[in-house]
Amino acid sequence: MTTKAGTPFYVAPQVLEGKYDQAADLWSCGVIMYVLLCGYPPFWGDTDKKVLQKVSKGSFSFNRDDWKNVSEDAKTLIRNLLKYSPKERITAEQALNDEWVREHAPRATNVSIGTGLVDNLRGFRSQPPRCFKLVEW
């Protein structure tokens, strides 16, 4: 749990620091959830270095146009999974017991998979695979 390795879009900031535990996996789950709901990752850059710089800061947002049909419950779960501090990040058990997961998004309304989401996913998928190990960033 000290190797600086992973996939830039999904890696937790603590992995970049070389000191991490299972909380890093919950960060990655938050990134995956973000991608599945809007079609692109919360930390974006044209190069691995730029992505890793954004990950290291941990700051992200929900673009209004892309997130207008996503419930606040889903956004709250993502915020809790992407807490910068692993001590503040929710655990796997807490995530699985979150109302949005347990009750199958009970407050979601106007749910539709729009072309924007599909286009975003296609664009993100077309990116070449990226992995790093001991990358200078």
Backbone as a chain_set.jsonl record, in Angstrom:
{"seq": "MTTKAGTPFYVAPQVLEGKYDQAADLWSCGVIMYVLLCGYPPFWGDTDKKVLQKVSKGSFSFNRDDWKNVSEDAKTLIRNLLKYSPKERITAEQALNDEWVREHAPRATNVSIGTGLVDNLRGFRSQPPRCFKLVEW", "coords": {"N": [[0.81, -1.2, 0.0], [1.978, 1.176, -0.679], [2.928, 1.7, -3.164], [3.077, 3.884, -5.88], [0.899, 3.722, -8.111], [-1.5, 3.183, -10.722], [-4.562, 4.116, -12.386], [-4.795, 7.161, -13.889], [-7.298, 8.723, -13.956], [-8.864, 7.512, -11.976], [-7.471, 7.206, -9.624], [-6.808, 7.666, -6.142], [-5.99, 10.587, -4.171], [-4.306, 9.9, -2.03], [-2.945, 7.669, -2.907], [-1.192, 8.797, -4.679], [0.43, 10.046, -2.885], [1.619, 7.922, -1.75], [0.815, 6.635, 0.563], [-1.685, 4.797, 1.63], [-4.913, 3.157, 2.086], [-7.732, 0.917, 2.196], [-9.607, 2.901, 1.828], [-8.91, 4.298, -0.415], [-9.971, 2.812, -2.474], [-12.669, 3.37, -2.228], [-12.724, 6.001, -3.02], [-12.15, 5.621, -5.738], [-14.484, 4.263, -6.449], [-16.295, 6.366, -6.18], [-15.439, 7.995, -8.281], [-16.022, 6.322, -10.45], [-18.818, 6.164, -10.198], [-19.457, 8.828, -10.687], [-18.602, 9.068, -13.38], [-20.363, 7.24, -14.606], [-22.786, 8.54, -14.289], [-22.588, 10.97, -15.633], [-20.872, 10.751, -17.794], [-18.189, 11.449, -18.047], [-15.015, 11.871, -16.341], [-14.516, 13.217, -12.957], [-12.123, 14.531, -12.616], [-10.257, 15.99, -14.91], [-8.001, 16.166, -17.665], [-5.766, 17.017, -20.342], [-3.425, 15.627, -20.359], [-1.716, 12.998, -18.557], [-0.278, 14.103, -16.451], [-1.637, 16.537, -15.962], [-4.148, 15.543, -15.195], [-3.438, 14.118, -12.861], [-2.501, 16.232, -11.291], [-4.888, 17.578, -10.797], [-6.313, 15.589, -9.452], [-4.713, 15.405, -7.185], [-5.37, 17.741, -5.877], [-8.059, 17.379, -5.43], [-10.443, 18.722, -5.958], [-13.623, 19.101, -7.343], [-16.548, 19.461, -9.468], [-20.084, 19.677, -10.235], [-21.256, 19.932, -13.294], [-23.818, 21.986, -14.279], [-25.531, 21.602, -16.583], [-25.002, 18.942, -17.322], [-25.695, 17.556, -15.057], [-28.279, 18.094, -14.313], [-30.471, 16.345, -14.287], [-29.859, 14.523, -12.364], [-30.268, 13.155, -9.196], [-30.142, 14.846, -5.994], [-29.462, 13.131, -3.958], [-27.796, 11.241, -5.195], [-25.655, 12.873, -5.909], [-24.797, 13.653, -3.378], [-23.903, 11.213, -2.344], [-21.729, 10.768, -4.066], [-20.15, 12.99, -3.359], [-19.526, 12.21, -0.744], [-18.042, 9.92, -1.206], [-15.9, 10.972, -2.55], [-14.51, 12.497, -0.722], [-11.755, 14.361, 0.255], [-10.059, 13.817, 2.458], [-9.222, 10.681, 3.726], [-10.151, 9.883, 6.202], [-12.516, 11.213, 6.517], [-13.993, 10.237, 4.464], [-16.63, 8.091, 3.371], [-17.224, 4.666, 4.373], [-17.124, 1.399, 2.791], [-19.272, -0.106, 3.721], [-20.964, 1.919, 4.674], [-21.48, 3.209, 2.239], [-22.844, 1.194, 0.831], [-25.087, 1.067, 2.394], [-26.229, 3.481, 2.004], [-28.996, 5.564, 1.32], [-29.563, 6.117, -1.402], [-28.434, 3.972, -2.757], [-29.473, 1.706, -1.386], [-32.256, 2.064, -1.569], [-32.663, 2.251, -4.253], [-32.329, 4.778, -5.67], [-34.469, 6.636, -4.641], [-35.489, 9.303, -4.81], [-35.115, 10.123, -7.357], [-36.077, 11.784, -10.233], [-37.543, 12.413, -13.43], [-35.757, 10.819, -14.893], [-33.587, 10.026, -17.423], [-31.672, 8.734, -20.07], [-29.879, 10.732, -21.731], [-28.793, 12.018, -24.94], [-26.555, 13.521, -24.512], [-25.221, 12.329, -22.311], [-24.597, 9.836, -23.413], [-22.998, 10.645, -25.587], [-20.921, 11.878, -24.152], [-19.875, 9.653, -22.771], [-19.006, 8.113, -24.945], [-17.018, 9.803, -25.978], [-15.23, 9.893, -23.814], [-14.567, 7.196, -23.612], [-13.168, 6.864, -25.96], [-10.674, 7.774, -25.436], [-7.194, 6.995, -25.146], [-6.009, 4.138, -23.249], [-4.768, 4.729, -19.96], [-2.198, 4.333, -17.694], [-0.136, 4.51, -14.801], [3.035, 4.444, -13.193], [4.976, 5.443, -10.67], [5.1, 8.036, -11.763], [6.32, 11.193, -12.612], [4.801, 14.041, -11.561]], "CA": [[0.0, 0.0, 0.0], [2.836, 2.352, -0.808], [3.3, 1.873, -4.567], [2.353, 4.926, -6.6], [0.504, 3.121, -9.379], [-2.933, 3.179, -10.923], [-5.081, 4.755, -13.581], [-4.902, 8.561, -13.456], [-8.639, 9.227, -13.705], [-9.529, 6.831, -10.866], [-6.585, 7.08, -8.476], [-7.052, 8.557, -5.007], [-4.834, 11.435, -3.852], [-3.418, 9.231, -1.087], [-2.085, 6.777, -3.681], [-0.134, 9.656, -5.211], [1.319, 10.335, -1.759], [2.288, 6.682, -1.384], [0.325, 6.145, 1.858], [-3.118, 4.62, 1.448], [-5.544, 1.914, 2.53], [-8.934, 0.592, 1.424], [-10.375, 4.114, 1.53], [-8.584, 4.694, -1.793], [-10.907, 2.11, -3.349], [-13.942, 4.079, -2.172], [-12.524, 7.157, -3.903], [-12.302, 5.128, -7.115], [-15.92, 4.005, -6.643], [-16.919, 7.671, -6.404], [-15.105, 8.422, -9.646], [-16.804, 5.477, -11.368], [-20.213, 6.6, -10.116], [-19.498, 10.12, -11.379], [-18.514, 8.798, -14.823], [-21.585, 6.571, -15.065], [-23.932, 9.45, -14.267], [-22.478, 12.117, -16.554], [-20.152, 10.364, -19.002], [-16.775, 11.855, -18.042], [-14.51, 11.834, -14.964], [-14.523, 14.479, -12.227], [-10.798, 15.144, -12.711], [-9.978, 15.858, -16.338], [-6.873, 16.893, -18.211], [-5.297, 16.504, -21.633], [-2.285, 14.739, -20.127], [-1.733, 12.344, -17.249], [0.239, 15.052, -15.47], [-2.718, 17.466, -15.62], [-5.156, 14.79, -14.441], [-2.899, 13.826, -11.533], [-2.474, 17.484, -10.541], [-6.258, 17.843, -10.341], [-6.62, 14.576, -8.436], [-3.984, 15.736, -5.959], [-6.099, 18.824, -5.213], [-9.327, 16.79, -5.014], [-11.576, 19.614, -6.158], [-14.445, 18.761, -8.506], [-17.861, 20.099, -9.457], [-21.135, 19.061, -11.028], [-21.691, 20.848, -14.336], [-25.281, 22.086, -14.194], [-26.202, 21.01, -17.742], [-24.832, 17.491, -17.333], [-26.178, 16.962, -13.796], [-29.611, 18.613, -13.969], [-31.426, 15.259, -14.073], [-29.313, 13.597, -11.372], [-30.802, 13.518, -7.884], [-29.215, 15.348, -4.969], [-28.979, 11.96, -3.206], [-26.661, 10.677, -5.931], [-24.544, 13.816, -5.781], [-24.312, 13.573, -2.0], [-23.111, 9.983, -2.229], [-20.46, 11.024, -4.752], [-19.368, 13.895, -2.494], [-19.038, 11.442, 0.402], [-17.017, 8.992, -1.694], [-14.753, 11.752, -3.021], [-13.936, 13.35, 0.327], [-10.296, 14.36, 0.113], [-9.477, 13.119, 3.605], [-9.755, 9.322, 3.856], [-10.841, 9.752, 7.497], [-13.86, 11.771, 6.341], [-14.638, 9.478, 3.382], [-17.466, 7.008, 3.884], [-16.725, 3.313, 4.204], [-17.893, 0.582, 1.848], [-20.539, -0.451, 4.368], [-21.805, 3.11, 4.643], [-21.907, 3.433, 0.856], [-23.86, 0.19, 0.496], [-26.287, 1.364, 3.17], [-26.729, 4.791, 1.631], [-30.376, 5.479, 0.823], [-29.582, 6.103, -2.855], [-28.116, 2.6, -3.174], [-30.39, 0.761, -0.735], [-33.644, 2.253, -2.029], [-32.66, 2.386, -5.717], [-32.519, 6.186, -6.057], [-35.894, 6.917, -4.425], [-35.916, 10.663, -5.14], [-34.772, 10.43, -8.749], [-37.226, 12.107, -11.086], [-37.154, 12.78, -14.804], [-34.558, 10.07, -15.243], [-33.486, 9.609, -18.814], [-30.305, 8.706, -20.578], [-29.896, 11.642, -22.871], [-27.692, 11.879, -25.902], [-25.372, 14.145, -23.928], [-24.528, 11.315, -21.524], [-24.054, 8.843, -24.344], [-21.898, 11.29, -26.302], [-19.824, 12.05, -23.202], [-19.269, 8.335, -22.553], [-18.27, 7.744, -26.167], [-15.821, 10.624, -26.035], [-14.31, 9.449, -22.767], [-14.119, 5.852, -23.972], [-12.248, 6.919, -27.096], [-9.346, 8.135, -24.943], [-6.322, 5.828, -25.002], [-5.859, 3.706, -21.855], [-3.67, 5.37, -19.267], [-1.761, 3.795, -16.415], [1.124, 5.112, -14.425], [3.776, 3.913, -12.07], [6.038, 6.375, -10.304], [5.108, 9.132, -12.723], [6.599, 12.528, -12.079], [3.683, 14.913, -11.877]], "C": [[0.855, 1.267, 0.0], [3.246, 2.613, -2.253], [2.437, 2.95, -5.206], [2.03, 4.395, -7.989], [-1.012, 3.169, -9.491], [-3.302, 3.762, -12.266], [-5.386, 6.207, -13.21], [-6.316, 9.044, -13.131], [-9.244, 8.698, -12.414], [-8.722, 6.803, -9.574], [-6.936, 8.105, -7.391], [-5.807, 9.391, -4.715], [-3.827, 10.737, -2.93], [-2.492, 8.233, -1.789], [-0.911, 7.578, -4.242], [0.889, 10.0, -4.127], [2.084, 9.09, -1.309], [1.904, 6.135, -0.023], [-1.197, 6.022, 1.76], [-3.585, 3.284, 1.997], [-6.796, 1.702, 1.686], [-9.792, 1.811, 1.116], [-10.082, 4.621, 0.116], [-9.531, 4.02, -2.78], [-12.275, 2.793, -3.355], [-13.882, 5.347, -3.008], [-12.77, 6.724, -5.352], [-13.754, 4.805, -7.422], [-16.671, 5.31, -6.893], [-16.657, 8.193, -7.799], [-15.934, 7.63, -10.654], [-18.266, 5.902, -11.376], [-20.385, 7.925, -10.865], [-19.514, 9.896, -12.895], [-19.816, 8.181, -15.341], [-22.786, 7.509, -15.123], [-23.807, 10.652, -15.204], [-21.665, 11.819, -17.807], [-18.699, 10.784, -19.079], [-16.314, 11.919, -16.578], [-14.514, 13.209, -14.293], [-13.196, 15.238, -12.305], [-10.308, 14.91, -14.133], [-8.757, 16.675, -16.707], [-6.437, 16.247, -19.502], [-4.134, 15.538, -21.488], [-2.435, 14.086, -18.758], [-1.284, 13.31, -16.157], [-0.856, 16.016, -15.015], [-3.81, 16.772, -14.809], [-4.675, 14.569, -13.019], [-2.787, 15.08, -10.676], [-3.86, 17.807, -9.992], [-6.677, 16.848, -9.266], [-5.956, 14.965, -7.116], [-4.634, 16.878, -5.187], [-7.468, 18.353, -4.726], [-10.556, 17.655, -5.218], [-12.319, 19.247, -7.442], [-15.777, 19.485, -8.394], [-18.829, 19.294, -10.311], [-21.619, 20.108, -12.035], [-23.219, 20.826, -14.409], [-25.993, 21.387, -15.353], [-26.141, 19.484, -17.717], [-25.443, 16.805, -16.117], [-27.6, 17.382, -13.434], [-30.636, 17.52, -13.697], [-30.923, 14.205, -13.085], [-29.759, 14.076, -9.995], [-29.716, 14.029, -6.943], [-28.661, 14.185, -4.14], [-27.757, 11.345, -3.879], [-25.449, 11.58, -5.793], [-23.945, 13.78, -4.376], [-23.465, 12.331, -1.8], [-21.755, 10.166, -2.903], [-19.575, 11.932, -3.895], [-18.756, 13.135, -1.314], [-17.967, 10.432, 0.01], [-15.748, 9.731, -2.116], [-14.271, 12.774, -1.99], [-12.422, 13.238, 0.235], [-9.621, 13.582, 1.247], [-10.065, 11.718, 3.731], [-10.502, 9.109, 5.175], [-12.263, 10.275, 7.422], [-14.667, 11.017, 5.287], [-15.48, 8.359, 3.979], [-16.823, 5.654, 3.593], [-17.57, 2.576, 3.172], [-19.251, 0.224, 2.451], [-21.493, 0.744, 4.368], [-22.321, 3.398, 3.238], [-23.01, 2.456, 0.462], [-25.168, 0.421, 1.236], [-26.845, 2.753, 2.895], [-28.111, 4.632, 1.008], [-30.433, 5.382, -0.7], [-29.314, 4.704, -3.396], [-29.195, 1.644, -2.666], [-31.803, 0.846, -1.307], [-33.742, 2.481, -3.534], [-33.063, 3.787, -6.176], [-33.963, 6.641, -5.879], [-36.353, 8.311, -4.821], [-35.56, 11.068, -6.57], [-36.048, 10.674, -9.54], [-36.693, 12.508, -12.457], [-35.877, 12.079, -15.243], [-34.623, 9.657, -16.7], [-32.015, 9.615, -19.188], [-30.315, 9.522, -21.854], [-28.71, 11.416, -23.788], [-26.42, 12.506, -25.362], [-24.555, 13.142, -23.129], [-23.863, 10.296, -22.437], [-22.866, 9.424, -25.114], [-20.679, 11.472, -25.402], [-19.104, 10.723, -22.962], [-18.461, 7.886, -23.77], [-16.958, 8.524, -26.267], [-14.785, 10.193, -25.014], [-13.73, 8.079, -23.112], [-13.092, 5.877, -25.093], [-10.835, 7.337, -26.68], [-8.478, 6.889, -24.847], [-6.186, 5.441, -23.531], [-4.637, 4.368, -21.225], [-3.415, 4.643, -17.946], [-0.458, 4.477, -16.069], [1.761, 4.301, -13.307], [4.95, 4.853, -11.843], [6.21, 7.486, -11.332], [5.476, 10.422, -12.002], [5.433, 13.401, -12.486], [3.848, 16.166, -11.098]], "O": [[0.498, 2.282, 0.598], [3.852, 3.645, -2.541], [1.212, 2.928, -5.086], [2.796, 4.595, -8.932], [-1.72, 3.192, -8.484], [-2.469, 3.885, -13.164], [-6.171, 6.447, -12.292], [-6.51, 9.716, -12.117], [-10.069, 9.381, -11.807], [-9.247, 6.412, -8.531], [-7.305, 9.243, -7.68], [-4.69, 8.95, -4.983], [-2.623, 10.967, -3.045], [-1.382, 7.98, -1.32], [0.221, 7.097, -4.274], [2.066, 10.218, -4.417], [3.071, 9.187, -0.58], [2.59, 5.258, 0.502], [-1.909, 7.024, 1.803], [-2.787, 2.407, 2.325], [-6.907, 2.246, 0.587], [-10.632, 1.753, 0.218], [-10.917, 5.299, -0.483], [-9.857, 4.601, -3.815], [-12.963, 2.794, -4.376], [-14.871, 5.73, -3.633], [-13.504, 7.379, -6.091], [-14.216, 5.044, -8.537], [-17.579, 5.355, -7.722], [-17.543, 8.767, -8.431], [-16.481, 8.198, -11.599], [-18.884, 5.992, -12.437], [-21.36, 8.106, -11.595], [-20.343, 10.467, -13.603], [-20.308, 8.567, -16.402], [-23.702, 7.296, -15.918], [-24.811, 11.284, -15.533], [-21.757, 12.557, -18.787], [-18.033, 10.506, -20.076], [-17.146, 12.012, -15.676], [-14.516, 14.238, -14.969], [-13.156, 16.448, -12.084], [-9.984, 13.786, -14.516], [-8.508, 17.739, -16.139], [-6.703, 15.068, -19.737], [-3.878, 14.727, -22.378], [-3.189, 14.563, -17.91], [-1.852, 13.327, -15.065], [-0.991, 16.284, -13.821], [-4.335, 17.341, -13.852], [-5.421, 14.805, -12.068], [-2.958, 15.008, -9.459], [-3.991, 18.258, -8.854], [-7.32, 17.221, -8.285], [-6.571, 14.866, -6.055], [-4.469, 16.974, -3.971], [-7.983, 18.861, -3.73], [-11.62, 17.336, -4.688], [-11.707, 19.1, -8.501], [-16.097, 20.055, -7.351], [-18.442, 18.358, -11.011], [-22.311, 21.057, -11.666], [-23.827, 19.77, -14.58], [-26.957, 20.655, -15.13], [-27.118, 18.815, -18.052], [-25.683, 15.598, -16.144], [-28.076, 17.055, -12.347], [-31.584, 17.748, -12.946], [-31.497, 13.121, -12.983], [-29.641, 15.258, -9.67], [-28.539, 13.692, -7.077], [-27.524, 14.243, -3.671], [-26.795, 10.971, -3.207], [-24.336, 11.099, -5.581], [-22.728, 13.866, -4.21], [-22.42, 12.389, -1.153], [-20.734, 9.754, -2.353], [-18.384, 11.666, -3.729], [-17.613, 13.384, -0.932], [-17.083, 10.122, 0.809], [-14.651, 9.178, -2.047], [-13.69, 13.798, -2.35], [-11.879, 12.138, 0.146], [-8.716, 12.782, 1.006], [-11.283, 11.574, 3.832], [-11.384, 8.254, 5.258], [-13.127, 9.833, 8.179], [-15.889, 11.148, 5.228], [-15.092, 7.747, 4.975], [-15.994, 5.518, 2.692], [-18.607, 3.075, 2.735], [-20.266, 0.252, 1.755], [-22.684, 0.597, 4.095], [-23.475, 3.79, 3.068], [-23.995, 2.844, -0.166], [-26.233, 0.021, 0.765], [-27.84, 3.151, 3.501], [-28.364, 3.686, 0.262], [-31.26, 4.645, -1.239], [-29.913, 4.302, -4.394], [-29.758, 0.867, -3.437], [-32.463, -0.174, -1.506], [-34.8, 2.865, -4.034], [-33.999, 3.962, -6.956], [-34.621, 6.996, -6.857], [-37.528, 8.484, -5.145], [-35.695, 12.234, -6.94], [-36.978, 9.867, -9.515], [-35.533, 12.893, -12.602], [-35.019, 12.681, -15.888], [-35.581, 9.026, -17.148], [-31.227, 10.408, -18.674], [-30.713, 9.046, -22.917], [-27.757, 10.715, -23.449], [-25.321, 12.074, -25.711], [-23.331, 13.102, -23.251], [-22.699, 9.943, -22.246], [-21.842, 8.758, -25.271], [-19.545, 11.251, -25.827], [-17.874, 10.672, -22.95], [-17.364, 7.345, -23.632], [-15.917, 7.96, -26.603], [-13.593, 10.136, -25.319], [-12.538, 7.839, -22.923], [-12.234, 4.998, -25.164], [-9.904, 7.262, -27.483], [-8.981, 5.821, -24.499], [-6.239, 6.307, -22.657], [-3.606, 4.544, -21.875], [-4.346, 4.38, -17.184], [0.246, 4.968, -16.951], [1.088, 3.57, -12.58], [5.801, 5.033, -12.714], [7.328, 7.827, -11.718], [4.987, 10.693, -10.905], [5.115, 13.482, -13.673], [3.016, 17.068, -11.198]]}, "num_chains": 1, "name": "protein.A"}
